[in-house]
Amino acid sequence: MRVVSIGDLVTDYYYKNGKLIGVNGGMSSHNIIANITKMKLDTAVFGVCGNDITGRISIKSLKDIGVNVDNTKKGLKTRCLHISYFDNDGKLEFKSKKRCPLCNEKRWYEPSKINSSKILIKIKKDDILVFDNLNNENQNIIDNCQNRKMLDLDQYFEFENYSNEEIVNKLYNKFEIINLNERVEQYLINRFHLNNSKDIFDMLKPNLIIITRGQRGSDFICQEFNINMKLENPAEEIDSTGAGDAFFAVFISEYIKNNFIVSRRFIEMTFEKATKLTKKVVKSFGARGHINSLYKIKKLNNYCTCQNFEIKTPRKIKTCNININNLETRIINALNSNAYHKLEKINFKEIKNSLFVGTGGSLAGATFASKVINNLYGTNIISSLPRDTYYRNNKQIDAVFLFSYSGTTSDLLTGTANIDNSKKYIITKGPIKRINATMNISKANIITYRTNNNKSRERGFLSFEGVISPASLFLKLYLKQTTKEDETQFIKSRFKYWKEHFKTYFKENKQELRNFFIKGNIFSIFTGDYTEAASTDLESKITESGIFNCIFHEKKNFSHGRFVNYEHLSKKKNIYFKQKTTSPYEEGLLNYLKDGDNLIIESNYDGILCEYDLLIATQYLIYYIAKLLDIDISKPAYSEEAMKIYFYKGNL
């Protein structure tokens, strides 16, 4: 399934006080698709643009964020819109025009240059189509395919050339969701002599009509109900362009994830998500400034920038780098949050049997936490995946600890459905209100390390904070009851150590490591002796990045025949975790492995401190691997089919 926007591509120029500040792609339907792409849905654009630099910008702006642009065609020129901002007593106001404010050249055209007949052939049966106008080409597509369709309608001028009957025929029973603003709402009420917006719904028969009312919130009208959601604490606006597109994008995305069902709860939860995004949108210049920054350009020779220019190449910042650079600060903030005080109040002495459940990187955090509680209290704990939990007999379980960075991982909810919610705790960075509404877990049992100063979340496919912050809360619990060592100083010292260790190691062994970390290689990861959390996390990160494959070996279990497979490997590449003390068995195992290529990651500690220490090491190891290969390891490529199982909700 893809979400597809249809229409001519546009390049937007942005000016402030008469000075050009940058360009980006535009047009409402494509802006909506750009936002939906960042929500991890498969997207595509069917459109046309010029075979010129502005056309390349309109395509690049979509391609750079992962939108499929294979079905964009090049024509004679590209539509360009010019948006100018002016300071007015300290408040920015803007005007959009189709003529360049510098040379008065117009590069806009009507009607649309898309070829609806060719597009209809390429539309797949399960594609969801997004439109922002009802021109003849769009209407031909709308009328001649059975796909689910969404309409964003913020202008009414095109209706003025049609009769009432023609307008109704264009819209009646053809869209799942129609998004209107107040101008269009009032126009339809006046034109058709209607009483209110409910009459618009009855006349057009979509599944849902949304009417946006700026800072006064939005109305939502469907067959069963009509509700108004008010906007609380509106954000201070720098630029409101694109806010409506982002708002509608969230509703389309959540509607898909909710199996195309509309309910009051769906509206309430989605409105909260949508307004959260729009508050972010209005703080950036441009309709897509919150997704990708404006492209900086400079003119060529004597041409105006609306006719020809070149792009200034920005320095590329990798998501993985940002996450690593912010990781230590985020962890310290987590330790200083209210989460630790909640954790400290739990009476672990009374818990005899417990489950610590997580997915992906969160499983590593759950694994470390389970070892801490077992070490301190002797509690019988199993750390497991949600699906393993689902198939267990959990009658004797006293408490379940769910580890989820977002706090709303559906697998956790489904996997523990047979356990009473009163027994559940969740370790998360998600907001309490949303988690309580989604997971139905008591607010007292939601242990969130989100604070007013620590709301920002990691971006990308790999989890760093989601692994280390939960582990750090349990490390603090361990240190307070054992060595009394200051947890902040300990964590800072381990960050400094592993950062310098791998920086030096990768610099001094650059060529050997290039041969070691070749894409597609198979690595044997050896774990055991307080190294399970780190190796679990590394295996998850390596697999999720898609660059390597792993074979996971518990060190002693390796001796029970797993060496047969190992000896048949053409390239023996090993990543070996170990604590400070080397056991006699381990000495023999390391001697056996000496003929392979070995990366040995050794802690300065034993026991629980080793377990945590190597978790820090793993984050820097994956960071330096990405740096060595010059890739953004947090942004792997994945297929449309993969996302179907990623977003699966239902029985396990």
Secondary structure, DSSP 8 states (H G I E B T S, - for coil): --EEEES--EEEEEEETTEEEEEEEE-HHHHHHHHHHTTT--EEEEEEEESSHHHHHHHHHHHTTT-EEEEEEEES--EEEEEEEEEETTEEEEEEESB-TTT--B---SS----HHHHHHH--TT-EEEES---HHHHHHHHT--SEEEEEE---GGGGGS-HHHHHHHHTT--SEEEEEHHHHHHHHHHHT-SSHHHHHHHH--SEEEEE-GGG-EEEE-SS-EEEE---S----S--TTHHHHHHHHHHHHHHHTTT---HHHHHHHHHHHHHHHHHHTTSSSTTTTTS--B-EEE-TT--TTT-EEE-------HHHHHHHHHHHHHHHHHTSTHHHHHHHS-GGG--EEEEEE-THHHHHHHHHHHHHHHHH--EEEEE-HHHHHTS--TT--EEEEE-SSS--HHHHHHTTTS-GGGEEEEESS-HHHHHHHH---GGGEEE--BTTB-----SSS-SHHHHHHHHHHHHHHHHHTT---HHHHHHHHHHHHHHHHHHHHHHTHHHHHHHS-TT-EEEEEE-SS-HHHHHHHHHHHHHHTS-EEEEEETTGGGTTHHHHHHT-SS-EEEEEE-SS--HHHHHHHHHGGGSEEEEEE-S--HHHHHHHHHHHHHHHHHHHHHHHT--TTS----HHHHHHHT--S--
